[in-house]
Amino acid sequence: MPMKPNRLCSCGRVVASGVLCACQVARRAEIDKRRPNAAARGYDSAWQKARAGFLAHHPHCEMLIVSSQRCGRPATVVDHVRPHKGDRALFWSRVNWQALCAHCHNSKKQKQERRQ
């Protein structure tokens, strides 16, 4: 079975593919210390209730895979199409919500946001 080759981290260390370098682990830990918890960012019980209602009406993943074909897996995440960045009006705007499966949210959507 073919294995991915090692990669060169931005700090100059050679690390195995799929493994975080020590500098990346430290950087993520520092970011997590400064980041407010989920409830402080607005994901409280009111959000959980609204999320459940939205997923009940939108049970399938809406991520476009090919031009007009959607993923269609069971949706488990309510994603903000445009990142709200603390804007409460945008956070609660249902027009800005989309139902995604965890796979599409954690891979494709995150890659799109990094590019912007």
MOQUIKA-V949400 format. One record per residue. N is the residue number from 1. PSI is psi in whole degrees, 0 to 359 (NA if undefined). Layout:
n = [N,N]
psi = [PSI,PSI]
This chain:
n = [1,2,3,4,5,6,7,8,9,10,11,12,13,14,15,16,17,18,19,20,21,22,23,24,25,26,27,28,29,30,31,32,33,34,35,36,37,38,39,40,41,42,43,44,45,46,47,48,49,50,51,52,53,54,55,56,57,58,59,60,61,62,63,64,65,66,67,68,69,70,71,72,73,74,75,76,77,78,79,80,81,82,83,84,85,86,87,88,89,90,91,92,93,94,95,96,97,98,99,100,101,102,103,104,105,106,107,108,109,110,111,112,113,114,115,116]
psi = [128,143,148,144,161,160,161,120,160,340,351,351,149,125,155,149,135,2,140,139,157,324,326,320,315,319,316,321,320,318,317,328,323,342,131,157,171,317,321,335,1,355,68,197,327,321,316,320,314,320,313,318,319,316,331,326,341,75,351,149,133,4,130,126,305,142,296,8,129,159,305,356,164,130,138,353,136,114,146,118,307,126,132,333,43,353,107,324,316,325,316,358,111,339,335,5,148,146,128,154,161,321,309,320,316,347,288,312,319,322,320,317,325,326,331,NA]
